[in-house]
Amino acid sequence: MPLYDYVCRNCNLRFETLLRDGATATCPRCGGTALDKLVSAPYAPARSKSLIMAARRQAAHEGHLSNYPMAERKKLLRRP
């Protein structure tokens, strides 16, 4: 089921929706079916070391350590 971005021709609302094959999208605001499908650009993964470290800190804060190597996991688990 692909995720598509649409713009409603009636109320100019931009939204995204997940559609099954053969399903027709409708605007969540006005219920209209006169929609323009937009091209969705994929996001590239973070390459910056600071962004990666920030994501790892957030994951560790939430208790999820699977993105760390085993040696780093052991160091993190030893901290109070």
DRENVO-965301 format. One record per atom (N, C-alpha, C, O, CB): residue number from 1; residue in one letter; atom name; x, y, z. Coordinates in nm, 4 decimals, padded with zeros to 6 digits, m for minus. Glycine has a CB too. Layout:
BEGIN
     k   r    a         px         py         pz
   NUM   A   CA          X          Y          Z
...
***
This chain:
BEGIN
     k   r    a         px         py         pz
     1   M    N    00.0842   m00.1177    00.0000
     1   M   CA    00.0000    00.0000    00.0000
     1   M    C    00.0885    00.1237    00.0000
     1   M    O    00.1540    00.1528    00.1002
     1   M   CB   m00.0957   m00.0001    00.1214
     2   P    N    00.0915    00.1958   m00.1091
     2   P   CA    00.1766    00.3143   m00.1158
     2   P    C    00.1155    00.4330   m00.0424
     2   P    O   m00.0064    00.4433   m00.0284
     2   P   CB    00.2028    00.3514   m00.2604
     3   L    N    00.2009    00.5208    00.0032
     3   L   CA    00.1618    00.6445    00.0692
     3   L    C    00.1750    00.7567   m00.0327
     3   L    O    00.2827    00.7769   m00.0889
     3   L   CB    00.2490    00.6722    00.1968
     4   Y    N    00.0668    00.8297   m00.0572
     4   Y   CA    00.0670    00.9360   m00.1566
     4   Y    C    00.0354    01.0702   m00.0925
     4   Y    O   m00.0359    01.0775    00.0076
     4   Y   CB   m00.0333    00.9056   m00.2674
     5   D    N    00.0895    01.1766   m00.1518
     5   D   CA    00.0559    01.3137   m00.1148
     5   D    C   m00.0433    01.3658   m00.2168
     5   D    O   m00.0309    01.3392   m00.3364
     5   D   CB    00.1833    01.4047   m00.1078
     6   Y    N   m00.1420    01.4404   m00.1689
     6   Y   CA   m00.2445    01.4977   m00.2555
     6   Y    C   m00.2681    01.6424   m00.2183
     6   Y    O   m00.2390    01.6851   m00.1066
     6   Y   CB   m00.3754    01.4179   m00.2463
     7   V    N   m00.3224    01.7188   m00.3153
     7   V   CA   m00.3743    01.8526   m00.2909
     7   V    C   m00.5175    01.8529   m00.3419
     7   V    O   m00.5448    01.8138   m00.4554
     7   V   CB   m00.2866    01.9643   m00.3610
     8   C    N   m00.6094    01.8980   m00.2554
     8   C   CA   m00.7499    01.9040   m00.2922
     8   C    C   m00.7739    02.0279   m00.3776
     8   C    O   m00.7309    02.1375   m00.3416
     8   C   CB   m00.8404    01.9052   m00.1661
     9   R    N   m00.8416    02.0114   m00.4894
     9   R   CA   m00.8725    02.1240   m00.5775
     9   R    C   m00.9807    02.2142   m00.5192
     9   R    O   m00.9878    02.3320   m00.5543
     9   R   CB   m00.9162    02.0731   m00.7139
    10   N    N   m01.0647    02.1614   m00.4313
    10   N   CA   m01.1738    02.2407   m00.3741
    10   N    C   m01.1273    02.3325   m00.2615
    10   N    O   m01.1582    02.4516   m00.2614
    10   N   CB   m01.2825    02.1491   m00.3227
    11   C    N   m01.0523    02.2766   m00.1648
    11   C   CA   m01.0146    02.3552   m00.0469
    11   C    C   m00.8644    02.3779   m00.0337
    11   C    O   m00.8207    02.4402    00.0630
    11   C   CB   m01.0648    02.2872    00.0767
    12   N    N   m00.7844    02.3293   m00.1281
    12   N   CA   m00.6383    02.3459   m00.1314
    12   N    C   m00.5659    02.2834   m00.0126
    12   N    O   m00.4551    02.3252    00.0210
    12   N   CB   m00.6046    02.4918   m00.1373
    13   L    N   m00.6268    02.1843    00.0509
    13   L   CA   m00.5617    02.1141    00.1602
    13   L    C   m00.4588    02.0174    00.1034
    13   L    O   m00.4881    01.9408    00.0116
    13   L   CB   m00.6653    02.0394    00.2475
    14   R    N   m00.3384    02.0215    00.1586
    14   R   CA   m00.2348    01.9249    00.1206
    14   R    C   m00.2313    01.8186    00.2291
    14   R    O   m00.2193    01.8508    00.3473
    14   R   CB   m00.0933    01.9937    00.1024
    15   F    N   m00.2417    01.6913    00.1897
    15   F   CA   m00.2430    01.5824    00.2857
    15   F    C   m00.1817    01.4592    00.2236
    15   F    O   m00.1611    01.4528    00.1024
    15   F   CB   m00.3853    01.5533    00.3340
    16   E    N   m00.1522    01.3596    00.3091
    16   E   CA   m00.1017    01.2324    00.2612
    16   E    C   m00.1944    01.1229    00.3108
    16   E    O   m00.2553    01.1341    00.4172
    16   E   CB    00.0444    01.2081    00.3080
    17   T    N   m00.2037    01.0177    00.2324
    17   T   CA   m00.2914    00.9076    00.2699
    17   T    C   m00.2370    00.7768    00.2162
    17   T    O   m00.1652    00.7732    00.1163
    17   T   CB   m00.4336    00.9312    00.2184
    18   L    N   m00.2722    00.6710    00.2839
    18   L   CA   m00.2328    00.5364    00.2464
    18   L    C   m00.3511    00.4721    00.1762
    18   L    O   m00.4598    00.4638    00.2334
    18   L   CB   m00.1875    00.4528    00.3706
    19   L    N   m00.3316    00.4263    00.0526
    19   L   CA   m00.4417    00.3724   m00.0272
    19   L    C   m00.4175    00.2277   m00.0655
    19   L    O   m00.3052    00.1883   m00.0968
    19   L   CB   m00.4621    00.4559   m00.1522
    20   R    N   m00.5224    00.1504   m00.0628
    20   R   CA   m00.5192    00.0148   m00.1166
    20   R    C   m00.5412    00.0231   m00.2674
    20   R    O   m00.5894    00.1246   m00.3176
    20   R   CB   m00.6272   m00.0765   m00.0485
    21   D    N   m00.5063   m00.0830   m00.3394
    21   D   CA   m00.5273   m00.0864   m00.4838
    21   D    C   m00.6757   m00.0684   m00.5155
    21   D    O   m00.7611   m00.1332   m00.4550
    21   D   CB   m00.4748   m00.2190   m00.5436
    22   G    N   m00.7050    00.0188   m00.6092
    22   G   CA   m00.8423    00.0411   m00.6520
    22   G    C   m00.9206    00.1372   m00.5642
    22   G    O   m01.0337    00.1719   m00.5985
    22   G   CB   m00.9133   m00.0879   m00.6570
    23   A    N   m00.8645    00.1818   m00.4515
    23   A   CA   m00.9342    00.2753   m00.3636
    23   A    C   m00.9221    00.4174   m00.4172
    23   A    O   m00.8240    00.4515   m00.4833
    23   A   CB   m00.8783    00.2670   m00.2203
    24   T    N   m01.0211    00.4989   m00.3887
    24   T   CA   m01.0206    00.6383   m00.4308
    24   T    C   m00.9955    00.7270   m00.3097
    24   T    O   m01.0602    00.7114   m00.2061
    24   T   CB   m01.1542    00.6760   m00.5001
    25   A    N   m00.9020    00.8194   m00.3229
    25   A   CA   m00.8708    00.9107   m00.2127
    25   A    C   m00.9777    01.0192   m00.2041
    25   A    O   m01.0326    01.0633   m00.3051
    25   A   CB   m00.7302    00.9741   m00.2314
    26   T    N   m01.0055    01.0606   m00.0815
    26   T   CA   m01.0972    01.1720   m00.0583
    26   T    C   m01.0318    01.2695    00.0381
    26   T    O   m00.9518    01.2302    00.1230
    26   T   CB   m01.2342    01.1223   m00.0026
    27   C    N   m01.0657    01.3944    00.0245
    27   C   CA   m01.0104    01.4995    00.1098
    27   C    C   m01.0672    01.4851    00.2510
    27   C    O   m01.1884    01.4729    00.2682
    27   C   CB   m01.0419    01.6408    00.0517
    28   P    N   m00.9797    01.4865    00.3521
    28   P   CA   m01.0293    01.4729    00.4892
    28   P    C   m01.1045    01.5977    00.5377
    28   P    O   m01.1830    01.5885    00.6320
    28   P   CB   m00.9132    01.4439    00.5830
    29   R    N   m01.0823    01.7131    00.4755
    29   R   CA   m01.1498    01.8355    00.5182
    29   R    C   m01.2874    01.8495    00.4547
    29   R    O   m01.3867    01.8680    00.5250
    29   R   CB   m01.0650    01.9566    00.4843
    30   C    N   m01.2939    01.8407    00.3199
    30   C   CA   m01.4210    01.8687    00.2511
    30   C    C   m01.4854    01.7438    00.1901
    30   C    O   m01.6002    01.7487    00.1460
    30   C   CB   m01.3984    01.9715    00.1420
    31   G    N   m01.4126    01.6325    00.1874
    31   G   CA   m01.4678    01.5093    00.1315
    31   G    C   m01.4631    01.5034   m00.0199
    31   G    O   m01.5161    01.4095   m00.0793
    31   G   CB   m01.6083    01.4928    00.1764
    32   G    N   m01.4012    01.6012   m00.0836
    32   G   CA   m01.3933    01.6041   m00.2297
    32   G    C   m01.3017    01.4978   m00.2858
    32   G    O   m01.2095    01.4512   m00.2188
    32   G   CB   m01.3467    01.7387   m00.2759
    33   T    N   m01.3285    01.4596   m00.4113
    33   T   CA   m01.2442    01.3608   m00.4785
    33   T    C   m01.1664    01.4222   m00.5944
    33   T    O   m01.0960    01.3508   m00.6658
    33   T   CB   m01.3292    01.2450   m00.5289
    34   A    N   m01.1779    01.5533   m00.6142
    34   A   CA   m01.1002    01.6230   m00.7175
    34   A    C   m00.9642    01.6561   m00.6574
    34   A    O   m00.9451    01.7622   m00.5980
    34   A   CB   m01.1739    01.7538   m00.7685
    35   L    N   m00.8701    01.5634   m00.6739
    35   L   CA   m00.7392    01.5746   m00.6095
    35   L    C   m00.6280    01.5689   m00.7124
    35   L    O   m00.6411    01.5046   m00.8166
    35   L   CB   m00.7203    01.4638   m00.5056
    36   D    N   m00.5193    01.6363   m00.6824
    36   D   CA   m00.3981    01.6272   m00.7628
    36   D    C   m00.2955    01.5474   m00.6836
    36   D    O   m00.2642    01.5817   m00.5696
    36   D   CB   m00.3431    01.7692   m00.8002
    37   K    N   m00.2430    01.4407   m00.7439
    37   K   CA   m00.1406    01.3585   m00.6788
    37   K    C   m00.0061    01.4276   m00.6940
    37   K    O    00.0294    01.4728   m00.8028
    37   K   CB   m00.1362    01.2143   m00.7393
    38   L    N    00.0682    01.4354   m00.5848
    38   L   CA    00.1989    01.5002   m00.5845
    38   L    C    00.3094    01.3960   m00.5839
    38   L    O    00.2887    01.2813   m00.5443
    38   L   CB    00.2130    01.5937   m00.4636
    39   V    N    00.4246    01.4372   m00.6276
    39   V   CA    00.5422    01.3510   m00.6228
    39   V    C    00.6024    01.3639   m00.4843
    39   V    O    00.6335    01.4746   m00.4402
    39   V   CB    00.6465    01.3882   m00.7342
    40   S    N    00.6191    01.2532   m00.4161
    40   S   CA    00.6772    01.2524   m00.2824
    40   S    C    00.8255    01.2219   m00.2923
    40   S    O    00.8654    01.1213   m00.3510
    40   S   CB    00.6063    01.1495   m00.1915
    41   A    N    00.9064    01.3088   m00.2349
    41   A   CA    01.0504    01.2881   m00.2363
    41   A    C    01.0917    01.2083   m00.1140
    41   A    O    01.0534    01.2435   m00.0024
    41   A   CB    01.1252    01.4225   m00.2411
    42   P    N    01.1684    01.1022   m00.1316
    42   P   CA    01.2149    01.0256   m00.0152
    42   P    C    01.3213    01.1033    00.0610
    42   P    O    01.3943    01.1839    00.0032
    42   P   CB    01.2704    00.8885   m00.0587
    43   Y    N    01.3292    01.0782    00.1903
    43   Y   CA    01.4300    01.1421    00.2728
    43   Y    C    01.5544    01.0555    00.2767
    43   Y    O    01.5474    00.9337    00.2924
    43   Y   CB    01.3769    01.1676    00.4147
    44   A    N    01.6677    01.1208    00.2620
    44   A   CA    01.7952    01.0497    00.2701
    44   A    C    01.8286    01.0257    00.4172
    44   A    O    01.7932    01.1077    00.5019
    44   A   CB    01.9093    01.1299    00.1992
    45   P    N    01.8950    00.9165    00.4488
    45   P   CA    01.9330    00.8931    00.5886
    45   P    C    02.0346    00.9964    00.6347
    45   P    O    02.1084    01.0530    00.5542
    45   P   CB    01.9902    00.7515    00.6065
    46   A    N    02.0372    01.0198    00.7634
    46   A   CA    02.1292    01.1191    00.8208
    46   A    C    02.2738    01.0754    00.8006
    46   A    O    02.3089    00.9604    00.8272
    46   A   CB    02.1003    01.1400    00.9714
    47   R    N    02.3557    01.1658    00.7545
    47   R   CA    02.4972    01.1356    00.7324
    47   R    C    02.5869    01.2120    00.8293
    47   R    O    02.7040    01.1780    00.8459
    47   R   CB    02.5362    01.1688    00.5886
    48   S    N    02.5326    01.3137    00.8925
    48   S   CA    02.6113    01.3964    00.9827
    48   S    C    02.6398    01.3190    01.1117
    48   S    O    02.5500    01.2577    01.1693
    48   S   CB    02.5378    01.5295    01.0134
    49   K    N    02.7647    01.3226    01.1557
    49   K   CA    02.8002    01.2525    01.2791
    49   K    C    02.7233    01.3084    01.3978
    49   K    O    02.6854    01.2332    01.4876
    49   K   CB    02.9505    01.2624    01.3048
    50   S    N    02.6998    01.4387    01.3998
    50   S   CA    02.6264    01.4960    01.5126
    50   S    C    02.4808    01.4504    01.5124
    50   S    O    02.4236    01.4275    01.6190
    50   S   CB    02.6335    01.6491    01.5087
    51   L    N    02.4192    01.4367    01.3937
    51   L   CA    02.2816    01.3883    01.3869
    51   L    C    02.2725    01.2414    01.4290
    51   L    O    02.1792    01.2014    01.4988
    51   L   CB    02.2260    01.4062    01.2451
    52   I    N    02.3701    01.1622    01.3858
    52   I   CA    02.3720    01.0213    01.4224
    52   I    C    02.3900    01.0053    01.5728
    52   I    O    02.3213    00.9242    01.6350
    52   I   CB    02.4834    00.9476    01.3472
    53   M    N    02.4814    01.0815    01.6317
    53   M   CA    02.5039    01.0727    01.7754
    53   M    C    02.3816    01.1207    01.8530
    53   M    O    02.3483    01.0639    01.9569
    53   M   CB    02.6271    01.1543    01.8152
    54   A    N    02.3147    01.2244    01.8038
    54   A   CA    02.1932    01.2719    01.8709
    54   A    C    02.0846    01.1650    01.8660
    54   A    O    02.0137    01.1445    01.9645
    54   A   CB    02.1425    01.4026    01.8060
    55   A    N    02.0710    01.0975    01.7536
    55   A   CA    01.9717    00.9902    01.7424
    55   A    C    02.0073    00.8741    01.8336
    55   A    O    01.9184    00.8133    01.8934
    55   A   CB    01.9607    00.9414    01.5972
    56   R    N    02.1346    00.8425    01.8455
    56   R   CA    02.1768    00.7346    01.9345
    56   R    C    02.1507    00.7710    02.0804
    56   R    O    02.1057    00.6869    02.1582
    56   R   CB    02.3255    00.7029    01.9136
    57   R    N    02.1790    00.8969    02.1184
    57   R   CA    02.1518    00.9404    02.2557
    57   R    C    02.0031    00.9307    02.2871
    57   R    O    01.9642    00.8856    02.3948
    57   R   CB    02.2011    01.0843    02.2775
    58   Q    N    01.9195    00.9740    02.1908
    58   Q   CA    01.7755    00.9658    02.2103
    58   Q    C    01.7304    00.8207    02.2244
    58   Q    O    01.6475    00.7893    02.3097
    58   Q   CB    01.7024    01.0329    02.0941
    59   A    N    01.7847    00.7328    02.1410
    59   A   CA    01.7501    00.5911    02.1491
    59   A    C    01.7936    00.5322    02.2833
    59   A    O    01.7199    00.4542    02.3436
    59   A   CB    01.8150    00.5134    02.0333
    60   A    N    01.9115    00.5687    02.3296
    60   A   CA    01.9596    00.5193    02.4583
    60   A    C    01.8728    00.5726    02.5714
    60   A    O    01.8436    00.5004    02.6668
    60   A   CB    02.1064    00.5592    02.4803
    61   H    N    01.8319    00.6975    02.5614
    61   H   CA    01.7440    00.7571    02.6624
    61   H    C    01.6117    00.6818    02.6710
    61   H    O    01.5540    00.6670    02.7787
    61   H   CB    01.7182    00.9051    02.6305
    62   E    N    01.5648    00.6346    02.5557
    62   E   CA    01.4392    00.5598    02.5508
    62   E    C    01.4586    00.4115    02.5815
    62   E    O    01.3614    00.3359    02.5852
    62   E   CB    01.3750    00.5756    02.4145
    63   G    N    01.5829    00.3693    02.6034
    63   G   CA    01.6092    00.2310    02.6393
    63   G    C    01.6315    00.1384    02.5212
    63   G    O    01.6337    00.0166    02.5383
    63   G   CB    01.4975    00.1797    02.7197
    64   H    N    01.6479    00.1932    02.4028
    64   H   CA    01.6665    00.1115    02.2824
    64   H    C    01.8119    00.1231    02.2400
    64   H    O    01.8537    00.2282    02.1913
    64   H   CB    01.5701    00.1563    02.1665
    65   L    N    01.8888    00.0183    02.2573
    65   L   CA    02.0330    00.0232    02.2310
    65   L    C    02.0749   m00.0603    02.1109
    65   L    O    02.1947   m00.0811    02.0919
    65   L   CB    02.1085   m00.0234    02.3523
    66   S    N    01.9843   m00.1081    02.0306
    66   S   CA    02.0205   m00.2003    01.9232
    66   S    C    02.1029   m00.1359    01.8126
    66   S    O    02.1662   m00.2073    01.7348
    66   S   CB    01.8966   m00.2593    01.8641
    67   N    N    02.1041   m00.0026    01.8030
    67   N   CA    02.1826    00.0604    01.6975
    67   N    C    02.3268    00.0863    01.7403
    67   N    O    02.4034    00.1452    01.6640
    67   N   CB    02.1175    00.1905    01.6555
    68   Y    N    02.3652    00.0439    01.8601
    68   Y   CA    02.5017    00.0578    01.9078
    68   Y    C    02.5783   m00.0731    01.8900
    68   Y    O    02.5186   m00.1804    01.8986
    68   Y   CB    02.5030    00.1010    02.0548
    69   P    N    02.7093   m00.0665    01.8654
    69   P   CA    02.7912   m00.1872    01.8674
    69   P    C    02.7932   m00.2457    02.0092
    69   P    O    02.7677   m00.1739    02.1059
    69   P   CB    02.9357   m00.1565    01.8184
    70   M    N    02.8226   m00.3729    02.0217
    70   M   CA    02.8182   m00.4424    02.1509
    70   M    C    02.9083   m00.3751    02.2544
    70   M    O    02.8691   m00.3626    02.3705
    70   M   CB    02.8595   m00.5887    02.1335
    71   A    N    03.0280   m00.3318    02.2150
    71   A   CA    03.1197   m00.2681    02.3098
    71   A    C    03.0596   m00.1392    02.3659
    71   A    O    03.0714   m00.1127    02.4855
    71   A   CB    03.2546   m00.2386    02.2422
    72   E    N    02.9957   m00.0591    02.2810
    72   E   CA    02.9334    00.0641    02.3276
    72   E    C    02.8122    00.0349    02.4161
    72   E    O    02.7871    00.1075    02.5123
    72   E   CB    02.8922    00.1507    02.2087
    73   R    N    02.7369   m00.0706    02.3843
    73   R   CA    02.6218   m00.1082    02.4681
    73   R    C    02.6661   m00.1388    02.6101
    73   R    O    02.6024   m00.0964    02.7065
    73   R   CB    02.5487   m00.2299    02.4087
    74   K    N    02.7772   m00.2136    02.6227
    74   K   CA    02.8261   m00.2485    02.7553
    74   K    C    02.8669   m00.1244    02.8335
    74   K    O    02.8403   m00.1153    02.9533
    74   K   CB    02.9438   m00.3447    02.7448
    75   K    N    02.9320   m00.0276    02.7663
    75   K   CA    02.9698    00.0973    02.8330
    75   K    C    02.8458    00.1739    02.8782
    75   K    O    02.8420    00.2255    02.9900
    75   K   CB    03.0551    00.1850    02.7393
    76   L    N    02.7466    00.1814    02.7937
    76   L   CA    02.6246    00.2544    02.8276
    76   L    C    02.5491    00.1883    02.9419
    76   L    O    02.4922    00.2571    03.0267
    76   L   CB    02.5345    00.2654    02.7060
    77   L    N    02.5479    00.0569    02.9448
    77   L   CA    02.4756   m00.0136    03.0490
    77   L    C    02.5451   m00.0056    03.1843
    77   L    O    02.4809   m00.0272    03.2871
    77   L   CB    02.4573   m00.1573    03.0098
    78   R    N    02.6753    00.0250    03.1872
    78   R   CA    02.7484    00.0385    03.3124
    78   R    C    02.7227    00.1719    03.3791
    78   R    O    02.7415    00.1855    03.5000
    78   R   CB    02.8959    00.0212    03.2888
    79   R    N    02.6795    00.2714    03.3011
    79   R   CA    02.6553    00.4052    03.3579
    79   R    C    02.5352    00.4020    03.4516
    79   R    O    02.4386    00.3294    03.4281
    79   R   CB    02.6323    00.5095    03.2455
    80   P    N    02.5424    00.4831    03.5601
    80   P   CA    02.4272    00.4879    03.6529
    80   P    C    02.3074    00.5577    03.5934
    80   P    O    02.2039    00.5694    03.6590
    80   P   CB    02.4659    00.5576    03.7813
***
